[in-house]
Amino acid sequence: MNNQSTATANNGLDRFFKISERGSTVGREVRGGIVTFLTMAYILVLNPIILSGGADMNGDKLDFAMVAAGTALVAGVLTILMGMVANFPLALAAGLGLNAFVTYSIANQMTWADAMGLVVIEGIVILVLVLTGFREAVFNAVPVPLKVAISVGIGLFITLVGLVDSGFVGSGSGTPLTLGLGGTLQGWPVLVFCLGLMLVIALFVLRVRGAILISIVVTTVIAIIVEKVATIPASFNEDGTANPTAWNLNVPALPDSVVSTPDFGLLGKFSLLGSWENAGIVTVFLLIFTLLLTDFFDTLGTMTAVGSEAGLNDEEGVPPNTRKILVVDSVAAIAGGAASVSSNTSYIESTSGVAEGARTGLSAVVTGVLFLVATFFAPVVAVVPSEAAVPALVLVGFLMMQQVKDIDWDDMEIAIPAFLTIVLMPFAYSISAGIGAGFLAFVLIKVVRGKVSEVHALMWIIAAMFVVYFAISPISNWVN
C-alpha cells in the first residue's frame, strides 16, 4: 500500500524531502526525528558498555568515553547521510548483536585494530554487493507475503525487546521467560515502565499529536522523581552480581554537568591485514561471512518494516530509493569499523519516529543532528532511562502486527514460512534467524510439492547461505 499524497510542495525544503508529497509536515518530521533519537539513544551507553566490557588477545580494552564519542559521531553522520541521500526516515547506529559478536567472538582472537579491520572489510564486501545490484536483486526476489511476515516478525521482536529491557518480562527458573522477576513484577523501574506504557496507549488512542514523544518526556520526569525519592540500588551489587530490580541501563538522575568534551581518539584505529595472520584465513573468512549475512538481512528486514509502517513501499513491498538506502547502510558498516565502534546498521527503532508521523529523510536528518549534539551533551542524554523509552517499542509492535492480515493463511506454501519468520524473530531474539528459517521453509515446501520452477534462482543462493549461517558453529569447529 502506498499512502503518499499529491499535495503541492511549499518551499525548497518541502520539495527536496517531498514532505507534502508524502502527506507529512515539517512539524511531524521533526517530532519523528526526536522520538527516533530518544528511542535509540540508549546505544550511546550500551555500545560502550559492550565494547569496553571485553578484551582482545592481548588483554587490552577499549576506552569507554572514546567508544561513546565515536558511537555518537558515526551514528550522527551516517543518519544525516541516510536522510539527505536516500530521503528515507531511517536512523543508523552501532548494531546490537553485531557489537557483541565483535567483542566476544572476534576481538578475543586478535587485536582490537584487527577486529575493526574485519568490520571494515565486511562493509566493503556489502557495498560491492549493493553496487553490483546483487543485494537489491535478492530483496526483489523475496515473495511479497514473506516481506510482510518479516515486518510483522520485527514488530513482535521489538515488542519483546521493550518488555525485556523494562524488566516486565524476565528469564524464569522453570520457563524460558516469565512475568517480571520469578513470576511477579518487582522494583520501581518496572512501575515506571507500566506508567509509561499506559500513558502512551492513552495518548495514542486519544489521537494526541506527539503521543510517543510526550510519553517519553513525562515518563522520564516520573523516573527522575522516583529515583530521587526511592534511591534505587545500583545495577550491580558489591559482589558483582546483577541487581534485577535496578534501572536496566541509564539511571534517571539529574547530571552533575550538562556538557562534556568528546574524545575521538579511536577514529582510524583499524588494521585490514593483521587478522589474517593472527586468526588464520579460514577463521577470518567464517567471521566475515557471519558478520556479512547478519548485516545483509537485518537491514533488508528493517528497511521493509520501516517503509511498510510509513506507507512508502510499492505493491511489491519495495521502499523508494532502495539502492541508495542500501549504499548508505553499507558505508555505515565501513565507517563503524573505521571508528572502532563496530558495524553501524539501520535501526528498527526508526519505526517509533514513523509512528509519530515521519515519512521523509528530514526526520533522519533531525535524528542525526541530535546524535552529533549528543557528543557534547552525553550527560543529558543519559538521563532518559530505557524504562521511559521502550513503551514506544511495545506500541510500535502493535502497529506493525496489524499487517498480519495481509498474509494468506490458507496457502500453506506461504503460511508456514511466514509463521516461522514471525515467531522465530522474537523467540530466537534474532531478525536474521527468523528470515533464514522462513526462506528455507519456503524453498523446502516448493521442492516437496514439485514446484521447483517457482523458486527464484536467488532464493536458492540465499537458502544455501542460510544453511551455512545456521551451521556456522559446527563448521568452524570442524575446520579448526
DAMOTA-V779014 format. One record per helix or strand. SS is the DSSP state (H for helix, E for strand). FROM is the first residue (numbers start at 0). LEN is the number of residues. If there is no record, write none. Layout:
SS | FROM | LEN
SS | FROM | LEN
//
This chain:
H | 11 | 6
H | 25 | 15
H | 42 | 10
H | 63 | 23
E | 91 | 3
H | 97 | 12
H | 111 | 20
H | 133 | 8
H | 143 | 23
E | 168 | 2
E | 177 | 2
E | 180 | 1
E | 183 | 1
H | 187 | 18
H | 210 | 20
E | 235 | 1
E | 241 | 1
H | 273 | 6
H | 280 | 30
H | 321 | 17
E | 343 | 3
H | 349 | 6
H | 360 | 14
H | 377 | 4
H | 385 | 4
H | 390 | 16
H | 411 | 16
H | 430 | 18
H | 451 | 3
H | 456 | 14
H | 471 | 8
//
